[in-house]
């Protein structure tokens, strides 16, 4: 039955125009009303606020603004509000920098109304944050107060009181550096006058042979890192009581500005290796290096520069701010802690309107979890804690030692609770000041070494709650190691979303089943996959064999027989295959020979005769040598 045409069906009709005008009028009134509401309601804990949580009134206000922005179809407003929410995660530390207020001069009336309302809400919250910072300082929690001040500036970058207290720290982010050509021969490398630049910012002096635009970008990154580093390591560089005095308005003496950190930026890798190649054995695989005796850092523009800056500047700033006399932390002992905190800072990431450090999905944490949980790596603690730099350089397991250092630091910084994190930070300060060592830190994990090892492994295993938070934060890591984890079906569904961009996915010794892993075929970027020790069978393998880019596959101990491997030859890029402790027979060997890039195949503990295994290994070794 056809209904009669009505002018109300025509969106160009006067009726529709009136409706749109009325909706705009009501929404605009609501925006202005919301902007004028006073702040009432709850005050969540400081820990919740520092992790990115909000008071109920602020969340409700953002929700109302979001609803109105939807009604008015103001896309830019919707994007700003969505970006402003900080996902709740307990496994990372949230850091803050000033974020500009919304533009109140835009031409569109709806967008202009939204900007005014959003800014008013942010300013109200900033005032509440500043009061919380004052209260935290009065309670002796100056580190919390310092971070609250930075979140105050995130909400309102024009907050005069917070800016006054923090002084030159936020100002350094926008202050221009002084740049000039070198007027004399550079003394360290004898660069001729006018063949290099000198750039001086608030906290750094950069001597550069790189292009002017690259040099400028690096200086901005240095100052940005300094602001974030100061939030993580506040207790290590700030005099006790200073911030409390500032917040009480007692006008204490301003902090004495430390000497600017010296940084050299080479033109390219060739120059870097030519001038520094004799300094460090592994310098050829790096894009930067900190020289503790010279107290200078050296870099060149290249892939991985940001993470290297974060690592090496952590060494440099900690030594500059904490060390006394000629102390060289880590030279004789405690190298694991010196390197551990530097490795940890490589996890620093921008999340748009906030920054984070740490997290169970941090790239280096995946290797630490693999070594600590899957391999059970745990060196003798007394020897490990007392080892110095030379001990590590001469140890053939140096890569494992580094992974363990990061794993321990991650466990104590992100997973073991705030009190143990404070103890770790105090120990870092003692090591840099030459006042003590790290031997006692093992007690934070257990009274006996075996107990400490078990607790360490338990902390590294990803839990269901952590995976839920990871999924809610829209994390899409490149690598994800989940060995030893146990999840309910909903947890496995979360993993399916989180892992969609993974190149390395380790599900070894998890409780994943064929039903749980129905999404595995959608992980089109996978290069390495481990299903070792799981109960998955042919259904999962059929999906795995569709991942044409797969290069390494571990099926050790799985329910695999010859029939389950039908379709294996689709993996044209596979170079490493683990089939140990499965039920495959000699009948599978012809399929293995058809894999054009296969160079390594483990068949130990299978039904394949030793003679067949030896013949296959000989053939694969020949392939590898020819390449």
PAGULO-928030 format. One line per field, with one value per residue (C-alpha): x, y, z. Coordinates in steps of 0.2 Angstrom, whole numbers, plus 5000, padded with zeros to 4 digits. Layout:
% residues N
u <- (X/...)
v <- (Y/...)
w <- (Z/...)
//
This chain:
% residues 627
u <- (5000/5007/5006/5003/5018/5020/5031/5039/5048/5057/5073/5073/5055/5052/5046/5063/5072/5062/5066/5085/5085/5076/5088/5102/5095/5091/5108/5117/5108/5113/5131/5131/5122/5134/5148/5142/5138/5149/5159/5151/5153/5166/5185/5192/5209/5225/5231/5215/5217/5235/5231/5219/5203/5191/5178/5160/5155/5169/5164/5146/5150/5160/5146/5133/5145/5147/5128/5126/5140/5131/5115/5124/5135/5150/5163/5178/5170/5166/5185/5191/5180/5184/5203/5201/5197/5211/5208/5210/5225/5235/5250/5257/5261/5252/5261/5255/5260/5250/5237/5230/5212/5199/5198/5184/5186/5180/5167/5153/5142/5139/5158/5161/5148/5156/5173/5168/5159/5173/5186/5175/5174/5193/5197/5185/5194/5211/5206/5201/5217/5228/5219/5223/5241/5241/5234/5245/5260/5254/5253/5272/5267/5277/5279/5261/5258/5271/5262/5245/5252/5257/5239/5232/5242/5235/5217/5221/5238/5235/5233/5244/5247/5252/5263/5271/5275/5283/5292/5304/5299/5284/5291/5305/5293/5289/5304/5315/5332/5347/5355/5371/5386/5401/5413/5429/5436/5425/5437/5431/5431/5441/5427/5432/5423/5406/5405/5393/5379/5377/5359/5356/5339/5333/5341/5352/5367/5367/5382/5376/5382/5365/5353/5345/5327/5333/5343/5328/5316/5329/5330/5311/5311/5325/5315/5299/5308/5315/5298/5292/5308/5306/5289/5295/5310/5305/5311/5328/5331/5320/5325/5313/5301/5304/5287/5277/5285/5280/5262/5260/5266/5281/5292/5307/5323/5320/5328/5346/5346/5358/5371/5364/5366/5379/5372/5381/5372/5381/5377/5374/5379/5395/5402/5395/5404/5420/5422/5415/5418/5432/5422/5410/5410/5392/5391/5388/5371/5365/5360/5366/5378/5380/5398/5398/5416/5413/5395/5390/5378/5381/5367/5364/5347/5341/5328/5325/5332/5317/5319/5338/5336/5325/5337/5353/5346/5339/5358/5364/5350/5351/5370/5369/5356/5360/5378/5391/5410/5416/5404/5401/5385/5385/5403/5408/5391/5372/5373/5356/5347/5356/5351/5334/5327/5335/5327/5310/5310/5311/5292/5288/5274/5262/5244/5238/5232/5243/5259/5262/5277/5278/5264/5262/5262/5278/5289/5304/5293/5287/5305/5307/5291/5296/5313/5306/5290/5292/5311/5311/5327/5333/5351/5358/5353/5369/5380/5367/5364/5383/5388/5396/5397/5413/5405/5390/5401/5411/5395/5389/5372/5372/5355/5347/5354/5347/5330/5330/5334/5319/5308/5313/5311/5294/5288/5293/5288/5271/5264/5270/5261/5266/5276/5288/5289/5295/5308/5315/5316/5325/5337/5341/5345/5356/5365/5368/5374/5386/5377/5371/5367/5352/5355/5340/5328/5325/5316/5302/5298/5301/5311/5320/5327/5316/5300/5306/5308/5290/5283/5293/5285/5268/5269/5274/5260/5246/5229/5211/5209/5224/5219/5202/5210/5222/5208/5198/5213/5212/5230/5237/5254/5266/5272/5262/5268/5255/5264/5257/5241/5224/5208/5190/5181/5178/5197/5201/5189/5199/5215/5208/5205/5222/5232/5225/5241/5253/5269/5274/5261/5266/5252/5263/5256/5240/5223/5217/5207/5200/5185/5195/5206/5193/5200/5218/5215/5212/5229/5236/5252/5259/5277/5280/5267/5269/5255/5267/5259/5241/5227/5223/5220/5216/5203/5215/5229/5218/5216/5235/5239/5230/5243/5254/5267/5271/5289/5291/5278/5280/5268/5278/5268/5251/5238/5246/5247/5251/5233/5232/5247/5237/5239/5256/5263/5253/5266/5278/5288/5290/5309/5307/5295/5294/5285/5293/5283/5269/5262/5269/5277/5289/5274/5275/5293/5289/5278/5292/5303/5291/5292/5304/5311/5312/5329/5326/5313/5313/5306/5312/5301/5290/5287/5299/5314/5331/5338/5324/5327/5346/5343/5331/5342/5356/5346/5339/5357/5362/5349/5354/5372/5368/5359)
v <- (5000/5017/5031/5049/5060/5073/5089/5083/5069/5083/5088/5105/5109/5123/5111/5102/5118/5123/5107/5108/5126/5121/5107/5118/5131/5119/5110/5127/5133/5116/5119/5136/5130/5115/5127/5138/5124/5124/5109/5097/5079/5066/5067/5050/5045/5053/5036/5035/5053/5050/5034/5045/5043/5057/5063/5057/5075/5077/5061/5065/5082/5075/5062/5076/5086/5071/5068/5086/5085/5070/5080/5094/5083/5092/5079/5089/5090/5071/5067/5079/5071/5054/5058/5066/5050/5040/5021/5014/5003/4998/4991/5008/5025/5040/5056/5073/5088/5104/5102/5118/5123/5121/5135/5147/5158/5145/5151/5138/5143/5125/5121/5138/5134/5117/5124/5136/5123/5110/5123/5129/5111/5108/5124/5118/5101/5110/5120/5104/5096/5110/5109/5090/5094/5106/5093/5079/5090/5094/5075/5073/5065/5077/5065/5063/5082/5085/5074/5082/5099/5092/5085/5102/5109/5096/5101/5120/5125/5143/5138/5152/5144/5127/5136/5147/5132/5121/5136/5133/5115/5117/5134/5124/5115/5131/5141/5143/5137/5148/5142/5147/5140/5135/5149/5140/5122/5110/5103/5085/5080/5094/5099/5115/5132/5134/5115/5112/5120/5123/5124/5128/5125/5126/5109/5104/5110/5101/5101/5095/5091/5085/5096/5111/5104/5088/5096/5107/5091/5082/5097/5098/5079/5081/5094/5084/5069/5079/5085/5067/5060/5073/5066/5048/5051/5066/5059/5057/5075/5087/5093/5086/5100/5112/5108/5110/5127/5132/5126/5135/5151/5153/5159/5148/5150/5144/5127/5129/5124/5110/5111/5108/5090/5089/5080/5077/5074/5067/5069/5051/5033/5033/5048/5041/5024/5033/5044/5032/5015/5011/5016/5002/4984/4985/5002/4997/4991/5007/5024/5032/5030/5038/5040/5041/5047/5061/5064/5066/5058/5054/5050/5051/5052/5034/5021/5019/5036/5040/5024/5026/5044/5038/5025/5035/5051/5041/5036/5054/5063/5051/5053/5072/5074/5060/5055/5063/5066/5054/5040/5028/5019/5001/5000/4989/4982/4984/4986/4977/4991/5005/4996/4991/5008/5014/5000/5003/5021/5015/5011/5029/5032/5047/5043/5059/5069/5060/5049/5032/5023/5004/4992/4973/4976/4986/4979/4974/4966/4953/4946/4947/4937/4924/4922/4923/4912/4901/4898/4900/4911/4916/4919/4917/4933/4937/4936/4945/4959/4962/4961/4976/4982/4972/4956/4958/4962/4946/4935/4925/4927/4946/4947/4937/4947/4963/4955/4950/4967/4974/4961/4964/4983/4981/4969/4981/4997/4992/4976/4974/4989/5007/5004/4992/5004/5018/5006/5002/5021/5024/5010/5018/5034/5025/5016/5032/5041/5027/5024/5006/4992/4982/4966/4968/4971/4953/4953/4963/4947/4934/4929/4915/4916/4902/4911/4927/4918/4911/4928/4936/4924/4925/4944/4943/4931/4941/4940/4941/4958/4965/4958/4966/4983/4981/4978/4993/5004/4999/4992/4985/4979/4972/4958/4949/4935/4927/4911/4903/4913/4906/4915/4912/4913/4932/4934/4925/4936/4951/4944/4942/4961/4965/4954/4959/4968/4957/4950/4939/4930/4918/4907/4893/4884/4893/4885/4891/4879/4878/4887/4900/4904/4905/4923/4917/4917/4936/4940/4943/4952/4937/4931/4921/4910/4898/4886/4875/4865/4869/4858/4866/4854/4853/4867/4879/4873/4875/4894/4895/4888/4903/4915/4916/4927/4916/4913/4903/4891/4881/4867/4857/4846/4850/4837/4836/4821/4819/4822/4839/4845/4845/4862/4866/4869/4885/4893/4897/4909/4897/4895/4888/4874/4865/4849/4840/4829/4827/4812/4815/4801/4799/4802/4821/4823/4825/4840/4847/4846/4856/4871/4882/4892/4880/4880/4872/4859/4851/4833/4827/4815/4811/4795/4800/4788/4796/4792/4802/4816/4816/4816/4831/4841/4838/4845/4860/4864/4864/4876/4888/4888/4892/4907)
w <- (5000/4995/5007/5000/4997/5010/5009/5025/5015/5005/5015/5005/5010/5022/5035/5035/5036/5051/5060/5056/5063/5079/5082/5079/5091/5105/5104/5104/5119/5128/5123/5131/5146/5149/5147/5162/5174/5190/5194/5207/5211/5215/5217/5211/5218/5212/5205/5194/5188/5184/5174/5163/5173/5175/5188/5185/5181/5168/5159/5159/5152/5138/5135/5133/5122/5111/5110/5104/5092/5084/5083/5075/5064/5069/5064/5070/5087/5087/5083/5097/5110/5105/5105/5122/5131/5139/5139/5156/5157/5173/5164/5157/5164/5156/5153/5148/5138/5135/5121/5112/5116/5103/5091/5096/5080/5067/5055/5058/5072/5078/5079/5087/5101/5103/5105/5118/5128/5127/5132/5147/5153/5151/5161/5175/5176/5175/5190/5200/5195/5201/5218/5218/5215/5230/5241/5235/5238/5256/5259/5254/5237/5226/5211/5210/5212/5198/5186/5190/5186/5168/5166/5172/5157/5146/5150/5150/5142/5148/5166/5173/5191/5184/5171/5185/5195/5181/5175/5161/5158/5148/5141/5133/5122/5112/5115/5099/5099/5095/5079/5070/5060/5069/5069/5074/5072/5081/5095/5097/5078/5071/5059/5050/5054/5045/5041/5056/5065/5084/5091/5109/5117/5135/5140/5125/5115/5098/5086/5070/5052/5047/5036/5045/5044/5052/5065/5070/5071/5082/5094/5096/5099/5112/5122/5121/5128/5142/5147/5147/5155/5169/5173/5174/5185/5195/5212/5204/5199/5210/5227/5240/5246/5232/5223/5239/5242/5224/5226/5242/5234/5245/5231/5234/5224/5206/5202/5196/5178/5175/5161/5144/5138/5124/5108/5092/5076/5061/5043/5040/5044/5035/5045/5061/5058/5052/5067/5081/5074/5086/5101/5103/5096/5091/5085/5067/5072/5081/5076/5092/5107/5124/5129/5149/5151/5139/5144/5126/5115/5096/5083/5065/5056/5052/5055/5074/5079/5090/5101/5101/5107/5121/5127/5126/5133/5148/5151/5148/5158/5173/5174/5172/5185/5198/5197/5208/5204/5191/5195/5180/5184/5178/5174/5189/5194/5192/5173/5172/5181/5171/5154/5160/5163/5147/5137/5147/5140/5122/5125/5125/5113/5108/5109/5101/5116/5129/5130/5138/5143/5147/5143/5141/5122/5121/5107/5118/5132/5119/5118/5137/5140/5127/5136/5153/5152/5137/5139/5158/5157/5174/5178/5195/5204/5214/5198/5188/5199/5203/5184/5176/5158/5154/5161/5149/5134/5136/5139/5124/5131/5131/5121/5134/5148/5140/5138/5156/5161/5152/5158/5177/5174/5166/5179/5193/5184/5177/5185/5203/5211/5215/5231/5222/5208/5220/5228/5210/5207/5223/5219/5202/5211/5223/5209/5199/5215/5220/5236/5234/5223/5216/5224/5236/5222/5221/5237/5229/5220/5233/5248/5240/5222/5215/5223/5214/5198/5199/5203/5189/5177/5184/5182/5164/5159/5151/5160/5154/5162/5154/5137/5139/5143/5128/5116/5123/5120/5102/5103/5087/5091/5078/5089/5103/5114/5125/5130/5145/5145/5149/5142/5141/5124/5126/5129/5113/5104/5110/5104/5087/5086/5094/5083/5066/5062/5070/5062/5076/5086/5100/5107/5114/5129/5129/5131/5113/5103/5086/5091/5099/5084/5071/5067/5064/5045/5046/5052/5035/5041/5051/5047/5063/5072/5086/5092/5102/5115/5111/5106/5090/5075/5057/5057/5063/5052/5036/5041/5045/5028/5020/5027/5012/5020/5034/5036/5053/5060/5076/5078/5091/5102/5093/5087/5070/5058/5039/5035/5045/5035/5018/5011/5019/5002/5000/5012/4998/5010/5024/5029/5047/5052/5069/5069/5084/5096/5083/5074/5057/5047/5032/5021/5025/5019/5000/5005/5015/5000/4989/5001/4990/5004/5018/5026/5044/5049/5066/5066/5082/5092/5077/5067/5053/5053/5058/5040/5032/5044/5041/5022/5023/5034/5022/5008/5018/5023/5005/5001/5015/5010/4992/4997)
//
